[in-house]
Every structure is written in structure tokens, then in C-alpha cells.
Amino acid sequence: MPLLIGGAIFAVLGLISLIFWWTDFMTIIRGALPISLLLGGALATYVGLDEVQDKIREERQRQDEKLEKAKEEIELVRAEAERYKEELEKLKDKNN
């Protein structure tokens, strides 16, 4: 309960102070607004660059996975071709 009463008193004092020092308050707002925009823009740029880097990493990883899959398929085809070559050699030896 004392916290509620104290909060109400400070809110009323803050409102009264805001009315009396409105010009000072607006001066602070005018000074803080460009800084806030600058820092917000810098943060958004940093987050955007980080997101772009993540997308590049994911795309590179997908390409590496495709490359590995293609290499595995090539090895399977080579092994199969080698097996066919050996069978062909056996058939040639049998016919001669």
C-alpha cells in the first residue's frame, strides 16, 4: 500500500514538474531525438549486416552439402563403371 501511495504522489509531482518545465523538457527531447535516431540506425544496420552474413553462411553450407552429395554420387558411378569394366574384361577373356 505505501508503494502505491508513493507512486501516485511521485506521478503527480512529475506531472506538475512537467507543466512548469515544459520548455526544458522539450529541449531535452529535441537533443535526445537525433541521438536516438543515430543509435537506432546504427543498431539496425548492424543487425541487417549480421542477417546478411547468416544468409550467406547458410547458402554456402547448402552448396557444400550439394557438392558433397554430388561427389558421393560420382564415386558411386565410378565404382559401378569399374565393376562393369571388370565384367567386360571377364567376358572378353571367356570369348577368347
VENKA-V766944 format. One record per backbone hydrogen bond with DSSP energy under -0.5 kcal/mol. NH is the residue of the N-H (numbers start at 1). CO is the residue of the C=O. Records with the same first field share a line. If there is no record, write none. Layout:
NH = CO  CO
This chain:
5 = 1
6 = 2
7 = 3
8 = 4
9 = 5
10 = 6
11 = 7
12 = 8
13 = 9
14 = 10
15 = 11
16 = 12
17 = 13
18 = 14
19 = 15
20 = 16
21 = 17
22 = 19
25 = 21
26 = 22
27 = 23
28 = 24
29 = 25
30 = 26
31 = 27
32 = 28
33 = 29
34 = 30
35 = 31
36 = 32
37 = 33
38 = 34
39 = 35
40 = 36
41 = 37
42 = 38
43 = 39
44 = 40
45 = 41
46 = 42
47 = 43
48 = 44
49 = 45
50 = 46
51 = 47
52 = 48
53 = 49
54 = 50
55 = 51
56 = 52
57 = 53
58 = 54
59 = 55
60 = 56
61 = 57
62 = 58
63 = 59
64 = 60
65 = 61
66 = 62
67 = 63
68 = 64
69 = 65
70 = 66
71 = 67
72 = 68
73 = 69
74 = 70
75 = 71
76 = 72
77 = 73
78 = 74
79 = 75
80 = 76
81 = 77
82 = 78
83 = 79
84 = 80
85 = 81
86 = 82
87 = 83
88 = 84
89 = 85
90 = 86
91 = 87
92 = 88
93 = 89
94 = 90
95 = 91
96 = 92
